[in-house]
Amino acid sequence: MAIPLRVLIIEDSADDASLMDTRLQEAGYAPSVLRVATSADLRTALAAGPWDLVLADHNVPGMNVADTLRAVKATDYDGPYLIVSGIASLEEAIPLLKNGAHDFISKANLARLGPAVKRELEAAQEHAAKRATEKALAERNHQLEVILNISHILADVGPSAVRVSKSLRILRDLAQADEALLRVPDETQLALKLWAHSCDGLEPIRDVIPVEAETPAVRAFKLGRTVVSNYFRREFPVAASTIAPTAEAVLSVPLVQTGQTFGALVLVSRRKGHFSNPIVSLVEGIAGHITPYLYQAKLHFELEQRHHELAALNAMFQQHLNQRFAAVEANVELLKAIEQIGHIVATIHGGKRPSSFEPRISPVDGPTPPPATGAAPPPDSAPEA
């Protein structure tokens, strides 16, 4: 089966271009050929690419082969560029071969065209595969650096919310988003609260979202899968108007640990269609690696909250206790003052305390004490006449 091949031929002779087309077909290709003979047509053709192969005559009126080579290299084209000439010698082609041309073929020996094209296309494929591998490896290394950086931040000391916010800023910048935030269930499990964010972002963002609300974060939390909304205002009109009015695209990734979804990582962009598949895959990969650290940070954050609550209760109790101690001390001082007044009054009355300062025994407390010796009997006990 013939191999499809998009071929751009820079040639002023239609007959020569047709002969090249024939030789390519004989080599097992199904070429789709475009011939250009002016600089303007060349620029238009290069912009309309992509091309699999470029064949250039050495001398085209108004165009120098060195100029055409520079014009081709200035584009994204990275395939074979072969010089096909009827008058130029190999010695004339050597400088061009050093500057990026892949081979020189004489029009008198076009039988070489098919094998040369096959060889250069295979080399181009190997080169493209190598570049793709190197790019993937570089991206992977960068991703690992980001994961390690975030992991070290999350494992560091300091307030949990601060450490998570630093991590979110790194993730936001990597995804070229405008805001990154983390939502977790509140104590009632009926709403998602804003736990931490990258601190630079879109205002206003609602702190608490009911779980029955229709938002990307809630949907990702409920379904346990990534939700991508590249046209947020159209797809979630209510949420767009009430939660994040300036957002245009939202990416929400659920955070799952030990089979349980404990939150949602949310990235927000002011640009429609921002979250492409590579960005989504990158964020999902990083989120999967840092989820255990985020979970530990969440537990630490909850412990911090309990500590603050206990500290507040202890402060209230201490304040109440101090107030009670102060009241007791005030009563003691009052009793001391009364005792001193009693001594002063006793001194004034010749050493005897007035009856108002004597202890009184109520009848309910016991029998009335007998009268003092030598005292007159009470009226009802006087002797009969």
Buried (B, 14 or more C-beta within 10 A) or exposed (E): EEEEBBBBBBBBBEEBBBBBBEBBBEBEBEBEBBBBBBBEBBBEBBEEBEBBBBBBBBEBEEBEBEEBBEBBEEEEBEBBBBBBBEEBEEEBBEEBBEEEBBBBBBBEEBEBBBEBBBEBBEEBEEEEEEEEEEEEEEEEEEBEEBBEBBBEBBEEEEEBBEBBBBBBBBBBEBBEBBBBBBBBBBEEEEBBBBBBBBBEBBEEBBEEBEBEBEBBBBBBBBEEEBBBBBEBBEBBEEBBEBBBEBBBBBBBBBBBBEEEBBBBBBBBBBEEEBBEEEBBEBBBBBBEBBBBBBBBBBEBBEEEEEEEEEEEEEEEEEEEEEEEEEEEEEEEEEEEEEEEEBEEBBEEEEEEBEEEBEEEEEEEEEEEEEEEEEEEEEEEEEEEE
